[in-house]
Amino acid sequence: SIQPISMITYLGLSILGGLWFPVDAFPAFLQDVAKVIPSYWLAELGRSVLAGQGVPVDAVLMLAAWTLALGAVGIWSYRRSGRKV
């Protein structure tokens, strides 16, 4: 039952992250939302490297922040689930 939820999440993140449509074509509100989610920064990292501009530091920092935040949520959830046993 989790597969449809994860597919909808992946689809939403890919659309909002600018993987299917350019973020510049979005309304201003959605452009701000796009610049917060990790798929946008992963796409920016790839585009920048392919264009020969090097690795953007802001993309690396945002992806590192997301990794740390989601890792902390995972650790917290794992410890919380162990208490219920």
Number of C-alpha atoms within 10 A of each C-alpha: 5 6 8 9 10 11 11 11 12 13 14 12 17 19 17 24 26 21 16 10 12 12 20 10 10 14 9 11 8 14 18 12 13 21 18 14 17 21 21 24 22 17 16 21 20 14 15 15 13 11 8 8 10 12 15 15 10 12 20 15 12 18 19 13 13 15 13 12 12 12 12 12 12 12 12 11 11 11 11 11 10 8 7 6 5
